[in-house]
């Protein structure tokens, strides 16, 4: 039996029922639905719409349903089109006629909006914990990296030497921004829709402020139409989750490159790699590749919901049923990805010598030569052209750049010393730079930022 059967003379067509049913995925909201229903019952008792005995009967029935769902003995009925219907049906079976009062002053519109906000609050908070744990891993790897350096890249070409710690912190700062975005999203969604009804509130003496307080929301809705139709918080959550996925994807791409024989910068732990079903020698960076691949799915979830929302008139429309699956999926995939990639980074075997050898060769310190000339009074554009000419001659003649520098009228032995192994990375001294002094300062700042992010908000 549907919650609206009185308006119709016939039952729903089987094809229609199969198309509209949401129970297979919205049963994820069972805990939140029970939580919202308890608050609603307490609110009804408080304003005199239920007697205390009726309230106790309903709360007892809701507790039984909770136990049945938790122990997985709850029996769903074919007529249960969603989790809200299933809970109310079972409560009515347990509480008798009093069960029919459970939905007093409430619509599925404000009910589901309340459930979804509660679920999103709870689960985004868990994502925050996962991201911070990954940040902790990156901090530990940066500390352990010590003075190890490698090429920094632009356009996937060697650009300048950077400390490995600097590289790890780069990813750490991006994830800390994700934490800030998660908290911003949590702040905006912390509003209770319960009491908004179908769209216009109620003539009954409901107290939305009271139920918002019971449910732990910071506030109640200001506009009932907005309350039941707003899914900004879902779209915003999906954006933040997609952004985390993009950061994981970039890190994954890096591990794929670094662990290849062509780079040889690192080796993945066996627990975060796979082999080939055909080629015995292979060790594939599957965790990293999936971090790349699943990001398309996260972006798709965001894009799909935005397209769903873009043409909806106020207030509630059944289209909004499509908000849950992408949200549930994105939260799940991001949490799995954070754990897998965190584990991969925590167990990564770094090949220091290979990294440093790659950062010592060729003309990777060419900018230091140009800056040497600048310090001695040469305009930068002229200095750039002088060094670029030496680099071109080195390539064309297959000669060592250091030899050309030694022979150049613009330089001398002191300038050639800038090209010695390990020298260039030490010369990055500006705040936030990749050299030892600024990275040591950055380590302190990152530790402070991470500690602040771990404090309750």
Protein Blocks (a to p, Z undefined) as FASTA:
>chain_A
ZZklmmpmbdcdfklmmmmpcklmmmmmmmmmmmmmmmmmmmmmmnopacfklmmmmmmm
mmmmmmmmmnopaccdfklmbfklmmmmmmmmmnmmmlmmmmgoiafklmmmmmmmmmmm
mmmmmmmmmmmmmmmmmmmmmmmnmmaccdddehhiafbdcdfklmmmmmmmmmmmmmmm
mmmmmmmmmccfehnlmmnopabfcdfklmmmmnopabdcfbfklmmmpcklmmmmmmmm
mmmmmmmmmmmmmmmmmmpmklomaccdfklcccdfklmmbccdfklmmmmmmmmmmmmm
mmmmmmmmmmcccfbdfklmmmmmmmmmmmmmmmmmmmmmmmmmmmpccdfklmmmmmmg
cjllmmmmmmmmmmnopafklmmmmmmmmmmmmmmnopafklmmmmpmkbcfklmmmmpg
hklmmmmmbghiabfklmmmmmmmmmmmmmmmmpcZZ
